[in-house]
Amino acid sequence: MNKLFPSAAAALQGVVSDGQLMAVGGFGLCGIPEALIDALRDSGVKDLTVISNNAGVDGFGLGKLLETRQIKKMISSYVGENKEFERQYLAGELELEFTPQGTLAEKLRAGGAGIPAFFTKTGVGTVVAEGKELRDFDGETYVMERSLVPDVALVKADVADKAGNLRFRYTARNFNPAVAMAGKLCIVEVEKIVEVGEIAPDDVHLPGIYVHRLVLNATPEKRIEKRTITEKAGV
C-alpha cells in the first residue's frame, strides 16, 4: 500500500469535509503539521471542531484557520497566545470546550485504545465538571470524561519510512502520537522519508499501522512562539 502523497493538498483530498471532528498535533508551535494546516485552510472546509492543546498564534498554525473562520469549536487546554481566539470566544463567535491538559491527553489516548470513557478527579468542583457524570470511588469524587475519536488526525513527525513507521524529534513528539492513535484516519507530515528497515526497531516511536497517509515537508518554517533575549552588560 502506497502511503506517500505528492503534496499536503493531495493528502487531504477526499478526506476532509465540512463539519468534521479533527485533531491536530503540536504544543504551541512545536511539532505542528505546518503544510497540512496550510492545505486545510486552502481546501475551504468549514464548521470544523478542532482538538488541539492550543490554537497556534495569530497568523500561524491553527491561528490561520481562525482567521478564515473555518473553525466553529475548539477542544483545547491552553488558549492564551492567540488574540483572535480570545476575540472570537468573548464575542460568542467560537465555541470552546476547555479541557485540562492531562485530561485532554488521556481523552486522546483512551480514544486510540478503544476506551469510551474514564474517571478523573481533575476538574471536580469547577466549570470543567458541569453537566458531566460524577461518581464516588473510595470516598473521593470523580468526573467522567468521554474519550475523543476524531474523524481525521493531522500529525507532524521527523522521519517516516514508507510503511508509515514514525520517529519524532525530541519535544516535538508532544501530543502527536496520541493524536495519531485516536484518529479514524491519520495523515502525517514528515521532514524525511526513508526505506522500510532504515529506522531501527527501537527507534520507532509510533508503528505504521496508525498511519494512513504521508506527505513530505523537508523545510518547515518552525517558527518560535516567543523569543526572549537577555542583554549583556556593557553591550
C-alpha positions as CSV (number, residue, x, y, z in Angstrom):
1,M,0.0,0.0,0.0
2,N,1.5,3.3,-1.1
3,K,1.0,5.8,1.8
4,L,3.1,8.6,0.2
5,F,1.2,11.6,-1.4
6,P,2.9,14.2,-3.6
7,S,1.6,17.2,-1.6
8,A,-0.3,18.2,1.5
9,A,-3.3,19.2,-0.6
10,A,-3.3,15.7,-2.3
11,A,-3.1,14.0,1.1
12,L,-6.2,15.8,2.3
13,Q,-8.2,15.3,-0.9
14,G,-11.2,13.1,-0.5
15,V,-10.7,13.0,3.3
16,V,-11.6,16.4,4.8
17,S,-15.1,17.8,4.7
18,D,-17.3,20.4,6.4
19,G,-18.3,19.8,10.0
20,Q,-15.7,17.2,10.9
21,L,-14.1,16.5,14.2
22,M,-10.4,16.9,13.7
23,A,-7.3,16.6,15.9
24,V,-4.1,18.4,15.2
25,G,-0.8,17.5,16.9
26,G,1.6,20.0,18.4
27,F,2.3,22.0,21.6
28,G,2.3,25.7,21.0
29,L,4.1,25.9,17.7
30,C,6.3,22.9,18.4
31,G,5.6,19.9,16.4
32,I,2.7,21.3,14.4
33,P,2.0,20.0,10.8
34,E,2.5,23.3,9.1
35,A,2.0,22.2,5.5
36,L,-1.2,20.2,6.4
37,I,-2.6,23.2,8.2
38,D,-2.0,25.4,5.2
39,A,-3.6,22.9,2.9
40,L,-6.6,22.6,5.2
41,R,-7.0,26.4,5.0
42,D,-6.7,26.3,1.3
43,S,-9.3,23.5,1.0
44,G,-12.0,25.8,2.2
45,V,-13.7,23.3,4.6
46,K,-15.6,24.9,7.3
47,D,-17.5,24.4,10.6
48,L,-14.7,22.3,12.0
49,T,-14.4,21.1,15.6
50,V,-10.7,21.0,16.2
51,I,-9.0,19.2,19.1
52,S,-5.6,20.7,19.9
53,N,-3.7,21.6,23.0
54,N,-3.9,25.2,21.8
55,A,-4.7,27.1,18.6
56,G,-1.4,28.3,17.5
57,V,-0.7,32.1,17.4
58,D,-2.2,34.9,15.4
59,G,-1.3,34.3,11.8
60,F,0.4,31.0,12.2
61,G,-0.5,27.4,12.9
62,L,-4.2,26.9,13.7
63,G,-4.4,30.7,14.0
64,K,-4.6,30.7,10.2
65,L,-7.9,28.7,10.4
66,L,-9.3,31.0,13.0
67,E,-8.6,34.0,10.7
68,T,-10.5,32.4,7.9
69,R,-13.3,31.4,10.3
70,Q,-13.1,27.7,9.3
71,I,-13.2,26.5,13.0
72,K,-16.5,26.7,14.8
73,K,-15.3,25.0,18.0
74,M,-12.0,24.3,19.8
75,I,-11.4,21.5,22.3
76,S,-8.3,22.9,23.9
77,S,-6.3,23.3,27.1
78,Y,-4.1,26.4,26.7
79,V,-5.5,29.3,24.8
80,G,-3.5,32.3,26.0
81,E,-1.3,33.1,23.0
82,N,-3.9,33.9,20.4
83,K,-5.7,37.2,20.4
84,E,-8.1,36.3,17.6
85,F,-9.0,33.2,19.5
86,E,-9.8,35.4,22.6
87,R,-11.7,37.9,20.5
88,Q,-13.9,35.3,18.8
89,Y,-14.6,33.4,22.0
90,L,-15.5,36.6,24.0
91,A,-17.7,37.7,21.1
92,G,-19.6,34.4,21.1
93,E,-18.3,33.5,17.6
94,L,-16.3,30.5,18.7
95,E,-17.3,27.6,20.9
96,L,-14.7,26.3,23.4
97,E,-14.7,23.1,25.3
98,F,-12.0,23.9,27.8
99,T,-10.1,20.8,28.9
100,P,-7.3,20.3,31.5
101,Q,-4.1,19.4,29.7
102,G,-3.6,16.0,31.2
103,T,-7.3,15.2,30.7
104,L,-7.0,16.2,27.0
105,A,-4.0,13.9,26.6
106,E,-5.9,11.0,28.3
107,K,-9.1,11.6,26.2
108,L,-7.0,11.1,23.1
109,R,-5.0,8.2,24.4
110,A,-8.3,6.5,25.5
111,G,-9.8,7.1,22.1
112,G,-6.9,5.4,20.5
113,A,-7.1,2.5,22.9
114,G,-10.8,1.9,22.3
115,I,-11.8,3.1,25.8
116,P,-15.0,5.1,25.6
117,A,-14.7,7.0,28.9
118,F,-12.8,7.2,32.1
119,F,-13.0,8.9,35.6
120,T,-10.6,11.5,36.9
121,K,-10.5,13.9,39.9
122,T,-9.2,16.7,37.7
123,G,-11.9,19.4,37.3
124,V,-14.2,18.2,40.1
125,G,-15.9,21.2,41.6
126,T,-15.1,23.5,38.7
127,V,-16.8,24.6,35.4
128,V,-14.9,21.6,33.8
129,A,-17.3,19.2,35.5
130,E,-20.5,21.0,34.7
131,G,-23.0,18.7,33.0
132,K,-20.8,15.6,33.4
133,E,-21.4,12.4,35.5
134,L,-19.9,12.4,38.9
135,R,-19.2,9.2,40.9
136,D,-17.6,8.4,44.2
137,F,-14.8,5.9,44.5
138,D,-13.2,5.1,47.9
139,G,-14.7,8.3,49.4
140,E,-13.4,10.6,46.6
141,T,-15.5,12.3,43.9
142,Y,-14.5,11.8,40.2
143,V,-15.8,13.2,37.0
144,M,-16.4,11.0,33.9
145,E,-14.7,12.2,30.7
146,R,-15.6,10.8,27.3
147,S,-12.7,9.8,25.0
148,L,-12.0,11.6,21.7
149,V,-12.1,9.8,18.4
150,P,-11.6,12.4,15.6
151,D,-12.6,11.8,12.0
152,V,-9.2,13.0,10.9
153,A,-5.8,13.4,12.7
154,L,-3.1,15.7,11.4
155,V,0.3,14.8,12.8
156,K,3.9,16.0,12.5
157,A,6.9,13.6,12.8
158,D,10.6,14.0,12.0
159,V,11.2,10.8,10.0
160,A,8.9,8.1,8.4
161,D,9.7,5.0,6.5
162,K,7.5,4.1,3.5
163,A,5.4,1.9,5.7
164,G,4.5,4.8,7.9
165,N,6.6,3.9,10.9
166,L,7.4,7.2,12.7
167,R,10.2,8.8,14.7
168,F,9.6,12.1,16.4
169,R,12.2,14.7,17.3
170,Y,12.6,15.5,21.0
171,T,9.8,17.6,22.4
172,A,8.1,17.8,19.0
173,R,6.6,14.4,19.9
174,N,4.3,16.0,22.5
175,F,0.6,15.3,21.6
176,N,1.4,13.8,18.2
177,P,1.4,10.1,19.0
178,A,-1.9,10.3,20.9
179,V,-3.5,12.3,18.1
180,A,-2.3,9.8,15.6
181,M,-3.6,6.8,17.5
182,A,-7.0,8.4,18.2
183,G,-7.9,9.4,14.6
184,K,-10.0,7.3,12.4
185,L,-7.8,8.4,9.6
186,C,-4.3,9.7,10.2
187,I,-2.3,12.0,7.9
188,V,1.4,12.6,8.8
189,E,3.7,15.4,7.6
190,V,7.4,14.5,7.9
191,E,10.7,16.1,7.2
192,K,12.4,12.9,5.9
193,I,11.2,9.7,4.3
194,V,13.4,6.6,4.3
195,E,13.1,3.0,3.1
196,V,11.5,0.4,5.3
197,G,14.1,-1.0,7.7
198,E,16.2,2.2,7.9
199,I,14.6,3.2,11.2
200,A,15.9,0.8,13.9
201,P,13.1,-1.0,15.6
202,D,13.9,0.6,19.0
203,D,13.7,4.0,17.3
204,V,10.1,3.6,16.1
205,H,8.0,5.8,18.3
206,L,4.7,5.0,16.5
207,P,4.1,2.0,14.3
208,G,2.8,2.5,10.8
209,I,-0.4,0.7,11.5
210,Y,-1.8,4.0,12.7
211,V,-0.7,6.0,9.7
212,H,-2.8,6.1,6.5
213,R,-1.2,8.9,4.5
214,L,2.3,10.6,4.4
215,V,3.4,13.8,2.9
216,L,7.0,15.2,2.8
217,N,7.7,18.8,4.0
218,A,11.5,18.9,4.2
219,T,11.8,22.6,5.0
220,P,9.1,23.7,7.5
221,E,9.4,27.2,9.0
222,K,9.4,26.0,12.6
223,R,8.5,29.5,13.9
224,I,9.5,30.2,17.5
225,E,6.5,31.2,19.6
226,K,8.3,33.6,21.9
227,R,11.9,34.7,21.9
228,T,13.5,36.4,24.9
229,I,17.0,37.8,24.6
230,T,19.0,38.8,27.6
231,E,21.1,41.9,27.1
232,K,24.7,41.6,28.3
233,A,26.1,44.3,30.5
234,G,28.3,46.7,28.6
235,V,26.9,45.8,25.1
